[in-house]
């Protein structure tokens, strides 16, 4: 079954089984039933830190350039502004931080720069047309370091990017490897926020399952994130770049669950890791709730609730998944106090990315469009 089929089926199963009254209220766009500070306004002021964006203008350009074939694109690459705004309003999302996708298919540096220019123009138009609803991450193209340097300058200095996006690994080489040093130094110089995400797995063509019948996003993506995080701990990335902040997707993959294992067996790594350094590093990362989030007691104990950020994984995750699973998972989790939940929804992201205050929005648009 395709990933889309799995997500649709998951939503259907949830509906058939019957969700809680709270989940149904959330799915219908109702206010918080958990008594968050600020009531309905706080519930409706979420910042979505895990939102994939494939610019329709880029798809037009890429098809002309022979970079993609529109008919072969998966559902998550067919981003639609009307459907997106409808989902955001339904889930109480004030601002979505857009992570541009499809940025690893360029055949040359010149083509990469042209493609990114198309993306930047699309982002500029979108934010102008929908003030306060969108912010964006600058995509890093590590195959083209000079283009990445140019992109960082334009995105941050001219367009107001709030962070940088990068894959967990390139060609089997993970974040933290010395080959990333030039890029990390450039982001650190800007006190930047680095948002990573798994995609291509080592030793496998893109999209080919490691285990037949199990889509890579189910298990292997979580392992890929965990590998990147442990490698950054091993190579002291956050210590070497102290102004750099790193956001791990999907609640950090398996990292919180293996925290004690990493502390106990860290001396088997090269160089060895002592337990105190592991504990400090685990509290140095940020973690988003996309996935959706499992019960968060372990994550809160490992990292602290002030390091958790709300995320949806739209449009890879369907509207039904987000409203029936992702939002209720945070809303009903007993690991969070109401104050912590407010931080997860909004305040932690604003503290991490002060530039988000320029894209502030306290509720759904009165003139929102429907899908």
C-alpha positions in Angstrom: 0.0 0.0 0.0 1.2 3.5 -0.8 2.0 6.0 2.0 -1.1 7.9 1.0 -3.2 4.8 1.2 -1.8 4.1 4.7 -2.5 7.6 5.9 -6.1 7.5 4.5 -6.6 4.1 5.9 -5.4 5.2 9.3 -7.8 8.1 9.3 -10.7 5.7 8.3 -9.8 3.2 11.1 -9.8 6.0 13.6 -13.2 7.2 12.5 -14.6 3.7 12.5 -13.3 3.0 15.9 -14.7 6.3 17.3 -12.5 9.1 18.5 -12.9 10.8 21.9 -15.2 13.8 22.2 -12.2 16.0 22.6 -10.7 14.6 19.3 -13.9 15.3 17.5 -14.0 18.8 18.8 -10.5 19.4 17.6 -11.1 17.9 14.2 -14.1 20.3 13.9 -11.9 23.3 14.8 -13.4 23.8 18.2 -11.5 25.5 21.1 -9.3 23.8 23.5 -11.0 21.6 26.1 -7.9 21.5 28.2 -8.0 25.0 29.6 -4.9 26.3 28.0 -4.0 29.9 29.1 -5.7 32.3 26.8 -8.4 29.7 26.0 -9.5 29.5 22.4 -7.1 32.2 21.3 -4.1 30.2 22.6 -5.3 27.0 21.0 -5.8 28.8 17.7 -2.3 30.4 17.8 -0.2 27.3 17.0 3.0 27.5 15.1 3.6 24.5 12.8 7.3 23.8 12.7 7.1 20.7 10.4 5.3 21.7 7.2 6.5 20.5 3.8 6.2 23.0 0.9 6.6 22.2 -2.8 6.0 25.5 -4.7 3.6 25.0 -7.6 5.7 27.5 -9.5 8.7 25.4 -8.9 6.9 22.3 -10.3 6.1 24.2 -13.5 9.7 25.3 -13.8 11.1 21.9 -13.0 8.9 20.2 -15.5 10.1 22.5 -18.2 13.7 21.9 -17.2 13.2 18.1 -17.2 13.9 17.9 -13.5 10.6 16.3 -12.6 7.6 14.7 -14.3 4.4 16.2 -12.9 2.5 12.9 -13.3 5.0 11.0 -11.2 5.0 13.3 -8.2 3.8 11.9 -5.0 0.9 13.5 -3.2 3.1 15.4 -0.7 4.7 17.3 -3.6 1.3 18.7 -4.7 1.0 21.5 -2.2 -2.2 23.6 -2.5 -2.7 26.9 -0.7 -6.5 26.6 -0.3 -6.3 23.1 1.2 -3.4 24.2 3.4 -5.2 27.2 4.8 -8.3 25.1 5.5 -6.3 22.6 7.4 -4.4 25.3 9.3 -7.7 26.9 10.4 -9.2 23.6 11.3 -6.2 22.6 13.4 -5.8 26.0 15.1 -2.5 26.8 13.3 -1.8 30.5 13.1 1.6 30.3 11.2 3.2 27.5 9.3 7.0 27.4 8.9 7.5 26.1 5.3 10.3 23.7 4.5 10.8 23.7 0.7 11.0 20.2 -0.7 12.3 18.7 -4.0 15.6 20.6 -3.7 18.0 17.7 -4.3 17.4 17.0 -8.0 19.5 19.7 -9.7 22.0 18.7 -12.4 24.3 21.7 -12.0 25.1 24.6 -9.7 23.6 27.0 -12.2 20.3 25.0 -12.4 20.3 24.9 -8.5 20.5 28.6 -8.3 17.8 29.1 -10.8 15.5 26.6 -9.1 16.0 28.2 -5.7 15.3 31.6 -7.2 11.9 30.3 -8.3 11.2 28.9 -4.8 12.2 32.2 -3.2 9.9 34.2 -5.5 7.1 31.8 -4.8 7.6 32.1 -1.0 7.8 35.9 -1.2 4.5 36.1 -3.1 2.8 33.6 -0.7 3.8 35.6 2.4 2.7 38.8 0.8 -0.7 37.3 -0.2 -1.3 35.8 3.2 0.3 38.0 5.9 1.2 36.3 9.1 0.2 32.8 7.9 3.6 31.6 6.6 7.3 31.8 7.4 10.0 29.7 5.7 13.3 27.8 6.0 16.1 28.2 3.6 17.0 24.9 1.9 20.6 23.9 2.0 22.1 22.1 -1.0 25.3 20.5 0.2 26.1 19.2 -3.2 26.5 22.8 -4.2 28.2 24.7 -1.3 28.6 28.0 -3.2 24.9 28.0 -4.1 24.1 27.3 -0.5 26.2 30.3 0.6 24.3 32.5 -1.9 21.0 31.1 -0.8 21.7 31.8 2.9 22.6 35.4 2.2 19.5 36.0 0.1 17.1 34.1 2.3 18.2 35.7 5.6 19.4 39.1 4.5 16.7 39.9 2.0 13.7 37.7 2.5 13.5 37.1 6.3 14.1 33.3 6.6 13.6 32.0 10.1 15.9 29.0 9.8 17.6 26.5 7.5 16.6 23.0 6.4 19.0 20.1 5.7 18.7 16.4 5.2 19.9 14.1 8.0 22.4 12.5 5.6 23.8 13.0 2.1 25.1 9.9 0.3 25.4 8.1 3.6 27.3 10.9 5.4 25.5 12.2 8.4 25.3 15.6 10.0 28.2 16.1 12.3 30.7 14.8 9.8 33.6 17.2 9.1 32.4 17.6 5.5 29.5 19.7 6.9 31.8 22.1 8.7 31.7 25.0 6.2 27.9 24.9 6.1 27.5 24.6 9.9 29.9 27.5 10.4 27.9 29.7 8.1 24.7 28.9 10.0 26.4 29.3 13.3 27.6 32.7 12.2 24.0 33.8 11.9 22.9 32.1 15.2 20.7 30.1 12.9 18.2 27.3 13.5 18.9 24.1 11.6 15.9 21.9 11.0 16.8 18.5 9.8 14.7 15.7 8.2 15.4 12.2 6.9 14.9 11.3 3.3 17.3 9.1 1.3 18.7 6.1 3.2 22.3 4.8 2.9 22.8 2.0 0.4 19.3 2.2 -1.1 17.9 4.1 -4.1 15.4 6.8 -3.1 12.1 5.5 -2.1 13.0 1.8 -2.1 11.9 0.1 1.2 14.7 -1.3 3.3 12.2 -4.1 4.3 9.7 -5.2 1.7 6.2 -4.2 2.7 7.3 -1.6 5.3 7.5 2.0 4.1 10.8 3.7 5.0 9.0 6.5 6.8 7.5 4.0 9.3 10.8 3.0 10.9 13.9 3.8 8.9 13.3 7.6 8.9 13.3 7.5 12.7 16.6 5.6 12.7 18.1 8.1 10.2 17.3 11.0 12.5 18.7 9.1 15.5 21.9 8.4 13.6 22.3 12.0 12.7 21.7 13.1 16.3 24.1 10.6 17.8 26.7 11.6 15.2 26.4 15.2 16.2 26.8 14.2 19.9 29.8 12.1 19.0 31.5 15.0 17.1 30.5 17.7 19.6 28.6 19.6 16.9 26.6 21.8 19.3 29.7 22.5 21.4 31.8 23.5 18.3 29.0 25.7 17.0 27.5 27.2 20.2 25.2 29.6 18.4 23.6 26.9 16.3 20.2 25.3 17.3 19.2 22.0 15.9 15.6 20.8 15.5 15.1 17.0 15.3 11.8 15.8 13.6 9.4 13.2 14.7 10.2 13.7 18.4 13.9 12.9 17.7 13.3 9.5 16.2 14.4 6.8 18.6 16.8 9.2 20.5 14.8 9.7 23.6 14.1 6.0 23.9 17.8 5.1 23.7 19.0 7.9 26.0 19.9 5.6 28.9 21.4 3.1 26.4 23.6 5.8 25.0 24.7 7.0 28.4 25.6 3.4 29.4 27.4 2.3 26.3 28.7 5.6 25.0 32.3 4.6 25.7 32.0 2.1 22.8 31.7 5.1 20.4 34.8 6.7 18.8 35.7 8.9 20.5 34.1 7.7 23.7 31.0 9.5 25.1 30.7 9.9 28.8 27.2 9.9 30.3 27.2 13.5 31.5 28.0 14.8 28.0 25.3 12.6 26.5 22.7 14.0 29.0 23.8 17.6 28.2 23.6 17.0 24.5 20.1 15.5 24.7 18.9 18.7 26.3 20.7 20.7 23.6 18.4 19.6 20.7 14.8 20.7 20.0 12.2 18.1 19.1 9.0 18.4 17.1 5.7 16.6 17.6 5.1 15.5 14.0 4.6 11.8 13.5 2.2 12.0 15.5 3.8 12.3 18.9 3.8 9.2 21.1 3.1 9.7 24.9 5.7 12.2 25.9 6.9 11.3 29.4 10.2 9.9 28.1 10.8 13.0 25.9 10.0 15.4 28.6 12.3 13.6 31.0 15.1 13.5 28.4 14.9 17.0 26.9 12.4 19.1 28.9 9.1 20.4 27.6 10.6 23.8 26.7 12.5 21.9 23.9 9.4 20.5 22.2 7.8 22.2 19.2 4.5 21.6 17.6 4.6 20.1 14.1 2.2 18.4 11.7 4.1 16.9 8.7 1.5 18.4 6.4 0.9 17.5 3.6 2.8 14.1 4.0 0.3 13.6 6.8 -3.3 14.0 5.8 -5.7 16.4 7.3 -7.4 13.4 9.0 -4.2 12.2 10.5 -3.4 15.7 11.9 -6.9 16.4 13.4 -7.6 12.8 14.6 -4.1 12.0 15.9 -1.5 14.7 15.9 -3.4 17.5 17.6 -5.2 15.3 20.1 -1.9 13.6 21.0 -0.5 16.8 22.3 -3.8 18.1 23.7 -4.5 15.0 25.8 -1.0 14.1 26.9 -0.8 14.0 30.7 3.0 14.6 30.5 2.3 18.3 29.8 1.0 21.0 32.1 -1.2 23.6 30.5 1.7 26.1 30.6 4.0 23.6 28.9 1.4 22.8 26.3 1.1 26.5 25.4 4.9 26.6 25.0 4.8 23.6 22.7 2.1 25.1 20.6 3.7 28.5 20.2 6.0 30.1 22.8 8.9 27.7 22.5 9.1 28.4 18.7 8.9 32.1 19.2 11.7 32.0 21.7 13.8 29.8 19.4 13.1 31.9 16.3 12.5 35.6 17.3 12.0 36.3 13.6 8.7 34.5 13.8 7.3 37.5 15.8 7.3 39.4 12.5 5.0 36.7 11.1 2.7 36.8 14.1 -0.9 35.8 13.8 -3.3 35.1 16.6 -6.0 33.2 14.9 -7.5 32.0 11.6 -8.2 34.5 8.9 -11.7 35.8 8.8 -11.5 35.6 5.0 -10.0 32.1 4.8 -10.5 30.1 1.7 -11.9 26.6 1.8 -10.4 23.6 0.1 
